[in-house]
Amino acid sequence: MMGKDLESWEVVGYGSYGDTEEQQSSPQQPSLPHDSPHWLHRYAAGYHAWRRDTASDRLVFTRPLGLVENSFDIDGRYYGGRADFHCMLDVDVRTSLSDEEFQKRIVLAWAALCLQHPLMLARIHHDPKLMAQFVVNVPKDESEALAVAQHTLTFLKIPWPYTHDLLLHVANARRVIDPAVGVTRLFVEPLRRDPEEPEYAYLSMVQVCGHSVTDGLSTYNRMSHLIDLLNEPEDSLRATISQRIANFSASSLPPAQEDLYPRPSGSLARQRWFWVLTLIRRHVRPPLPFGFPNPLRRHHDLPPLVPKYPLDYTPEHAPPLRSCHDSIIIPVHFAIYLKFLCRTAGTSIGAGCFALVALVMMELEEAKHPDTPASERAPFVASFPLNPRPFFNYDGPHDSCMLSFSDGIVFPFLSADLNVSGRLRLLARTANRGLRKFQKRPGVDATDFPRLLAGNYVTAIQRVEDKLPPELRGGESPQGPYSAYIPFNRATCGVSSIGSVARWVQRDKYSLDGKGDFEAKFRLLGTGVRARDGEFLVSAAGLEDGDFKFSVSYDASSIGYEEVEEWKRRMRSVLEDVGKDLLQVHELNEIMLKAHWGYDFEK
């Protein structure tokens, strides 16, 4: 049964944004239905539509979290901020503002950003009898918008040498956001002014956001807009804030992906068969083999984290494990070899990135266990998230969490004794076959997408149920007696490729020419998450200058720092070996490579 008519939902009596944190953490809660519809009735049925409170004198909107959003909210709520999204943004600055004026400008830009991406204004209402709800309380005016922004900002007083150090502490102290109050927080370091030319400075910021309201693409989109806003004059920022408040409506808020899924076509009987076949396919499909364990497991005890920042380090509030972020840049003069190899092998660059991670992990595993017979070598298995937006033709802005998850790709174990470029080419082709069925392009059967989304929907229900503490599980199981396995614990590590990010982050978009009182120019952007137990999550992106960036978030309680450094070293050097091999075996190709790519490989 669908339960109560969703149009009758009401939201009443929220405290103002001027309330204290204690008052905001336990406001009068909305009046919502006390039953949740059957899982089929929440699929592509408008169940998660935004609805305005008609009883309040404030402008308030609510909607239930979608399944994927709820899954990440459960991660953070019950497991010490697990899966929270972290973003580090560094910019070069030229400004005539004083330090106090600089902070006021940051508040203005942050307030405008939150109104431009209003899910950042949300808090999450939880009730054991209900689906978790987003609640967006729209500020009444500019003054209240600035108070909201100030409440989610932390200005640090002492500039420590490296923002990476701040990121490490934010990721491993007590969770810095409380979704019942707000889903995001921005830490801002003081301007590091040039002693000789104080109008020039370096600015570092770290944003923490609940994964239920963001993903990698949405984070790049928002941080790109933040740089735009930092370059706006004060009057323009104030006008933007007032305009967005005046024009705010439900259409300003992003939908849940589950409402955008295509409904099964045909008669009711045909739709029932669609779901029966979806469940039976999941039941009968053979499970993936287990990949070999991550070879980067630590060999030494983890040193304690020494308190350093204004964070809560008390043991009773510490996360269950240590999370770390790291990254490497593959410069263009090595990245070009991977591009050429992928082009000649007929694969995508993303497939080549998967293959590079697989190849390096295989080499490290073989070095760690050299005596294992080839016949007993387990494969490399990569789990990976998907951007589902193309599957349901969503061309709206990247402004929320929209993800699906694949079973994974199985790569055959290839010994380091084999030719390195041959290994990489074969692995790239393996990755390309596994990725093609998730890419909307000519030659791919579009009828697979509804089946893929339906299968992911059922898997998400199963994942949500499994993540909940046992006492809170409701027993919702679409599979019934036809059980299906969840493949996520079989992978060696996780890999994703988000493609080129040049459209979001461009170093030359703004110049520090002194025409404005505050100018900001992009320097560096890094992202990561609080890892789960044993996780090693690699994300590949293409930069505007042709470099590749590989970012990694990992469980440092089980993955060693020294081992990660060795992984980074080999990730950098393997393409150098590929290039030498290509130029040695195919000497004439150097002329062709220069002509095709316009790059001198002798540099």
N, C-alpha and C positions, 0 to 999 in steps of 0.2 A: 504494500500500500504506500501511496505517496505521502501520507500524513497530512498535516494541516496545509491549507492553501498558503503558498509562500508569499503571496501578495499581502497577507495580513501581518507580516513581520513588523515589529516596531522597535525602535531604539529610543531609550529615554534616559534623561538625567545624568549626562556625563559631566564630570568636574571640568573646570576651565584649565587652560594650559598654564595658568599662573599658579596652580596648586603645587604643593610640595610633591616630591617623589613618592613619599609614603601615601599621600592622598590619591595620587594618580594610579598607584599600583593596585588599589582596591576600590574602583569607582562603582557607582550604581550600575548594574549590568543590563544589557539589552534584553528585551522580551522576545524570545525566540522559540520556535517549535521544539517540543521535547521528544521528538522522534526523528530518526533519520530514515529516508526512503531506502528501498531495496537498491542494491548496487547497480542493477540495470537501469533504474530510474534516474540515476545520477550521471548517466553516460549520454553526452550530446543532447541534453534535455533542458538546458537553461537553468539547471538547479543552482549553479554558482553565480547567477546574475547579481550584479550590484543593485542594491535597493536603498532608497533614501528613507530616513526616519521622517515620518510625517507628523509625529507627535511632539518632537523637540523644537525649540526655538533656534537651535543650532543647525548647521548643515552637516549632517552625519550620514555616512554610507557604510553598509556592511555587506559582506558576502561570505559564504563558507569557503574554507581553503579547499583547493582541489587536492586530489590524491597525492600528486607529486609534491605539492607545497606542504601538505600535512606530513608526509613522510620525513621531509627535512626538518619541519618544526619539531617532530618527535625526537629526532636526533639531538637537536639542541636542548630541548626541554628536559629530557630524562638522562642525558649522557654528557653533562658538563659543557654544553656549547659545541658538541661534536658537529662537524660539517659547516660551522659558521664560516662565512666567506670573508677573507681578508684581502685588502687592496692597499698597496703602497704606491703613492704618487709623488714624484719629485719634479719640481719645476724651477727654472731659472727666473729670477725676478729683477725688474728695474722699477723702483718706486721712490716717490718723494714723500710718502706717508710716514708718520711716526709709528712706533710700535703699537701704540694704543689705537691709532687710526687704522692700522693694518688689521687688527683683530676685528674692528667694526666692519671692515670691508669683507672679511672672511664670513662673518655672520650673515651679511646681506647676500653674498653669493650662495652660501649654503641654504639659506631660506628660499631663494629663487630656485635652486636646484631641486629641493624637496617638493616644491609646488609644480615644477616641470615634470617630475617623476613622482607622482603623489603616493605611490605605494610605500615610499620611504616615510610617509607620515603615519603609516598604519601602526596599530598595535593589535595583538591577538588575544581574543577572549576565549578562555577554555572553560568547559563545563563537561563533566564526565558523561552527561546524558546527551550531549550535543556534538555535532561536528564543530571543530574549532572555527572561529569566525575572525576575519579581518574587520577591523573597525577603523574607519578614517574620519577623523574629526577635523573639518576644514576650518582654518583660522578665520576669525571674523574680519580682521583688518591687518594692515602692515605691522602694527605694534605687536599683535598676538603672533603673527608669523615669525617675527624676530625672536620672540620669547620661546617659541617652539624650537627654532634652530639653536638658540643658546643652550637649551636643555639637553641637546644631543651633541654638543661640542665640548671638547676638553682641550684647553690651551696649556701646553706644557711650559714650565718656567725655565728649564735648563736645557740647552741644546746638546744632547749627547752626540758623540761622533758619527754614529751610523744609525739610520732609520731601521736597517735590518735588525739591529739589536732591539729596538722598540717593538718591532713586529714579533720577534721571538717571545718577548715578555707578554705582549697582548694575547698571543696565542696560547699561553701556558699558565696564566694567572686565572683567577675567577672570571667566569664569563662576564664580559663588560656590557652586554645588553640584556635587558629584561623585556621580552616581547610583550608582556602584559602592559608595559609602559611605552615601549618603542622598539623598532626592529633594527635600528642602525645607530652608530656613533662614529664621530670623526675626531681623531687625535691630531692636533696641529702643533708642530714644533715652532719655536721662535725663528724669526728670520736670521739666517747666518750671513750677516752683512760682510762685504769685502772691507777689510780695515782701511785700505787706501782709497776705495771708491764706494762709500757706504750706500749709495743709491742702488748699487748692484748687490743682489743677495741670492741665497739658495734656500728653497722652502721644501720641507718634507711633511707629508701628511699620511696617516694610516686610517683607513676606513674599515670598520667591522660591521657586517651586515648579516642578518639571519638568511640562511640559504633558501628559506621559503619565499623570499621576495627578490632573489637575484640569481643569475648564473653568470658564466664568463662573458658572454656577449653583452648582457645587460650592464655589467660592471664597466666594460670598455665604453659603452655608449654613455653612461652617466658621467664617468670621469672626463670624457671628451667634452661634454657639456659644462662640467665644472670649470675646465680651463677657459672655455668660451666666456663664461660668466665672470671669471676673475679679470678678464680683459675689458669688461663693460664698465663704463663710468658709474658713479654712485647714483646719479639721477635715473639712468637707464635701468639699473637694478631695482630701484624703488618702483618705477613704473611697471616693470615686469611682474613684481610681486603683487601689486594692486590689480593689474589686469588679470592675472591668473586666478586670484581670489574671486573677482567679479564674474569670470566666465566659467567657474568650476561647475562640473556636472558629472553624472555617472559615466558619460562617455570619456571623461578625462582619465578614468581608471582602467587598468589592464584586465582583460578577462582571464579566467582559468582555462588552461588548455583543454580540459575535459569537456568544456562547453563548445569547443571549436571542432571536436572530432566529427567526422562524417557519420551519419546514422546509417545502419545497415539498410539496404534498399529492399523494395518488394513488399509483399504482404506480411501480415503478422506471423504466419506460419514460416515464411521464408526467413524472416528475421530470427525466429527461434532456432531454425536450423543453422544459421550463421553462428549463433552463440554456442550451440551444441558442438559444432565442428571446431570452433575456437578452443573450447575446453578439452575436447578429445585430442586435438592435435598437441596441446600442451602435455596431456597425459601420456601419449604414446611416443613422443619424440625422445630419442636417445640422449642421455646426458652427455655433456662435454667431458672429455678426459680431464683429469687433474693436471694442471701445469706443474713444472718443477718449482719448488719453493724459491722465494726471492733470495738470491745469493748474497744480498747485502746485509744479512743479519749481523747485529753487533756482537763483538767478542769481549767487550769490557763493560763494566758497570757505568751507568749514566751519572754524570756529576750533577749535584743539586743545582737548581736555579736560584741564584742569589738575588734577593729583592733589590730593585733599583728604581722603579718607576712608581707613581702614585696609583698602584693597583692593589688588589686584595690577594695576597700570597698565602693566606692561612691554609693549612693542610686540609681542613674539612671542606673547603671550597675549591680545592685544586681539581682540574680535569683528571679523568682516569688515566691518561697517558700523556706523554710529551709529544707535541707536534712541532715540526720544523718545515720551513720553506727554503728552497734554493733554486737557482736558475743558472743556465749557461747560454752563451751566445755562440752560435756557429757562424763565423764570419762569411761574407759573400764569396770570397775566393775559395772556400771549401764547400759552402752550400751549393755552389754552382755545379759541382760534380754530382750531387744527389739529384738536382733538377735534370741534368743531362741523362743520368742513368734511368730516371723515371720516364723521361720522354722516350728514350729508345726502347724501354720495356713496355711502353703502352699503359703506364699506370698514372694515377694522380700523385701530386706531391704529398698529399696527406698519407697515402699508402706508403710512400717512401719514408715518411717520419715514423710510422708504425714499424716498418721494417728495420729502421736504424736502431730503435729501442730494443726490438727483439734480438737483433744481431749482437748488440753489446751485452745484453743479459745472458745470451747463450755463451759468449766468450767468458764472462765472469763465472758462470756456473761450471763450465768445463775446467777453468783454472782452479776452482775451489775443490772440485771432485774429479781429478784427472783419471782416476782408475775405474770409473764407472764404464762398463761396456756400452758400446753404441746401441745395442739392442735393448738396453735397459734405460736409456735416456728418455725422460718424460718430455713432452713438447713444451714450448712456450705458449701460454694462453694469455691473451690480452682482453680484459673487459674494457668497455668504453661507453660513454654516454652519447646520446644523439641529440641533435637539434631537430625537434619534430615539426617546427613551423612550416617547412615546405610541404609536409605530408597533408596538412589541412589548409594549404593556400593562405596562410596568415602572413600578410605583408605589413602589419602594424609595427610600431617601434619595438625594439628590444628593451623591454621595461619591466620584466618580471622573471620568475623562474619557469622556464618551459624546457623540460628535459624528458627524454625517453632513454631506455637502457637496452642494450643488446645482450644476447647470450655470451658473446665474445668471439674471438677469432683464434683458431688453433694453428700454430706455426710448427712445422717439422723441425726437429733439432738438427742443426747443421754444424759440423765440427769446424773449428778454426783452422784445421789443416787444409780446408778447401779454399779456392780462390775467393778473395774478399768481395770483389765486385760481382762475381757470380752468385755468391751467397746473398748479397744485398738485393740483386735483381730478382732472384727467386722468391725471397721473402716479400719483396714489394708486390710481386704478382699475387702471392698468397693473400696479402692484405687487401689488395685491390678487389679480388673476388669476394672477400668477406664484406667489404664496405659498399660495393656497388648496389647491393639490394636495399641499402638504406639511403641511397642518393637518388633524388628526383631528377632524372635526365633522360634524353631519348634512348630508347632501347630497354628501359626498365619498365616492367609491367606495373602500371599504376593501380591495378586491382590489388596488389600486394599491400598497399599502404593501409587501407581499412583493416585488413587482417593483422598487420603489424601493430597498429594502434590499439586494436581490441585486445591482442595478446599482452601488450605492455600494460594496459589498464588492469587486466586481471592479475598480472604479476605485481603491480603496485599495491593492489588490495592485499595480496599475500605478504608483501614486504612490510606494509604498515602494521598488519596484525602481528607479525613476528618481532617487530621492533618494540612494540608496547611492553611495559612490564606485565608479567603474567596476570596480576590481579586486575589489570585494566583491559585485558583482551575480551572482545565480545563474541568471538567464535565465528566471525564472518568468513566464509570459505566458499567462493564461487565454484571451486572444483568438486565439492562434495566428496563422494567416495573415490573420484578419479584424480588422485593426487598428482602433483607435478612438482618437479624439483626447481629450486631457485639456484641459478648457476654462479652467483657472485662470489662464492668462496672457493672457486676452482682456479682462479686466475693467478698467474705469477705476479702481475701488477696491472694497474689501470693505465690506459693511454687514450688521449684525445687529441684531435687536431682541429683547431678553430679557424684555420685558414689565415689569410692576410688580415692584419689589424690596421693597415695603413689608412683606411678610411676614417678611423677613430683617433689615432695618435700620429700627428705629423709634426716633426721638429721645426719645420720652416713655415708653419701656418701663421705664427705671430713673431714679430721682431721686437727687440728691446731698443726702440729708437727714441724713447723719451717723449713721445707725443701724448701719453696718458699719465695720470698720477700713479697708476699701478698696472704693470704689464707682466704677463706670465708666459713663459715659453716652455713647452713640454721637454722634459729630459728623460724620465724613466717611469715605467708603470709595471708593477708586479702584482700577481694575484696568487691566492692559495686558499686552502681550507684547513680546518682542524681535522686531522686524519682520524680514521677509525683504526681499530686494533690491527696491526700488521700491514696497514696500507702503504702503498708507494704509488702515487698518482702523478703521471706525467702529462703535461699539456704542451703541445707544439703550436707555434704561431709564426707567421711570416711578417717581418718588419719592412718598413718602407724602403730601406736602403738595400734590401735583398738578403739581409742576415736572417737566420732562423733563431728563434728563442725557444728553449725547452725549460719550462718551469716545473718544479716538482714539489709536492706536499707529501710528507711521510711521517709515519709513526716512529719518532726517534727513540721510543722506549725499546723498540726491537730492531730498528735499522740504525746502523752505525754511521757516525760522521765521517770517519776515515774511509769507510766503504763507499759512501756517497761521493766523496772526493775522487776515488778511483773510478767510479762510474762516469763522473763528469770528465775526467781526463780522457777516458777511452771514447766517450761520445765526441769529444773534440778531435781526437786523432784518427778515428776510423775513416773519416772522409778524406783525410790527407792520404791514407793508404789507398783508398779507392781511386783517387785522382792519379797517383803514381802508377797504379795498375792500368788504368784506362789509357794513359799516355804512353806507357811502355808497350802494351799489347796492340794498341791501335794508334801508331805514330801519326798517321795522316789525319786522324780525327782532331788533332790539336788545331789544325788550320780551320776545319769545319766548326769546331767549338768556338773559336774566336769570331768567326763570321756570324754564327747563329746567335751567340749570347753577347757579342760585343765586349768581351772581357779578355784581358791578357793574362794567361795562366802562368806566365813567367814571374809575375809580381808576387 
